[in-house]
Amino acid sequence: MKNIWNKVAFALAGLMLLSISCSDFGDINVDPNRSTSVGTSTLLTGAMRTMGDVVGRENEVLYVQHMSETQYTEDSRYQTTSYNFNGWYTGPLAKLQHIIDLNTDEATKLDALSGGSNANQIAVARILKAYFFHFLTDRWGPIPYSQALTGGKETGTFTPAYDSQKDIYYSLFDELDAAVKQMDGGAGVNGDFIFDGDMDAWKSFANSLRMVMALRIADVDEAKAKAEYAAAKAGGVISESVMYPYLPAAANQNIWFADFITRTDYAISSTLVDYMQPLGDPRLDSYADPAPNFGDVRGMPYGVSNAIAGSIPNPDISFPNSTYVRAQDAPIGIITLAQILFCEAEAAQRGWTSENAGDLYTAAIRASMAQWGVTDETAINDFLAQGDVAWSASKGAELIGTQKWVALYLQGVEAWSEWRRTGYPALTPAPDALNNSGEIPRRHGYPTTERDLNETNYDAAIANLLGGPDDLDTKLWWDVN
């Protein structure tokens, strides 16, 4: 791991060497001792660092009531309607597209070999683009996709059209499949601080993402979902959790650690505590620290007004666990083994495979326990034996959905998406909600810049929202529950 982070430090340092020459002045502003282009390994590192912003997002953790706000509770009460996606296009997606371009263009592909084989670099960039586009479409629905990232090119546009979510999903399935098949036996990619250039690990990651996406569309397009699931499983999925590796340094520190440096805005939600505590779920002590005034975990009421929240003393509530959640280098799951095992349990429960759904469900819970440092076999077995937890085929969907919600703690966007898809558990909206409907958001509204600068395509996107307005309540294509 030390060697990996030495590579990361070197790659990030390379960002400081980037300079931009001005053709109007010939070579006057060109320093012969400084690089005039950024290497693909640096681009990859920069794009991958943004994965921490995906897994560490806070609003969705609030939507699914894993956390509550302790002072200013507007996000828990759904005040914000429009969210800006522009930074994702100009940031990680632009970097990944540049990697593909450099490894494709005959004039640059030879120089790009410093980052690994051309085919492998393109494959990894395609997989990561799929990862980010999946994240974006599951927040907003229809988004710029097929015409995105083309601005400045001869046939490109700075006002891209929006693709339907169905078309995006179908294309991402194809992209993941093609990326895996594109990998060759050449050098693995450089600048990769999660898999250290291991292409087999990238294959497993791509197939795991494909599996997650397949289950996401199971209720709206089962035939396609089943086919994509089967292909992903046959290709091989992860056998251990893929975690985002935060560092014990300010340059790349855990976001919850950063949040708590000067403030105490988030506590574990009473919704989650009230579900886990009566079951004696041993993960609860890893999720949150004891409330000082009580000596055990105490949840913060969810979605209450600022006045009510402010009246609750900090010593009466439990903040995120100081070791597993908000240590400076505490990792957060990108795709976890528990998540994949729950997918396999659901597929078996749906009759897509001949595997035993109950065994996979139990294995998923055990994997989650291991992820959170729970090793007491007696406590685990006692938890699994309880009537509200023990496997029952007659209520398999509810059991899988609810326990998956518990296991996806901190994986905010994924937990929100799964709650929207399955409806489990039945969550009560914020009692002091600020949005018009008073309901938990089903999507995010488009940025106002799209309405102002890309109006024609923005209007077409609204029409593609299955008849709903551009607000928090309109459901996405796959959200039929």
Buried (B, 14 or more C-beta within 10 A) or exposed (E): EEEBBEBBBBBBEBEEBEEEBEEEEEEEEEEEEEEEBBBBBBBBBBBBBBBBBBBBBBBBBBBBBBBBBBEEBEBBBBEBBBBEBEEBBEBBBBBBBBBBBBBEEEEBBEBBBEBBBBBBBBBBBBBBBBBBBBBBBBBBBBBBBEBBBBBEEEEEBEBBBBBBBBBBBBBBBEBBBEBBEBBEEBBBBBBBBBBBBBBEBBBBBBBBBBBBBBBBBBBBBEEBBBBBBBBBBEBBBBEEBBBBBBBEEEEBBBBBBBBBEEEEBBBBBBBBBEBBBEBEBBBBBBBBBBBBEEEEBBBBBBBBBBEEBEEBEBEEBBBBBBEBBBBBEBBBBBBBBBBBBBBBBBBBBBEBBEBBBBBBBBBBBBBBBBBBEBEEEEBBEBBBEEEEBEBEEEEBBBBBBBBBBBBBBBBBBBBBBBBBBBBBBEBEBBEBBBBEEBEBBBBBBBBEEBBEEBEEBBBEBBEBBBEBEBBBBBBBBBBEE
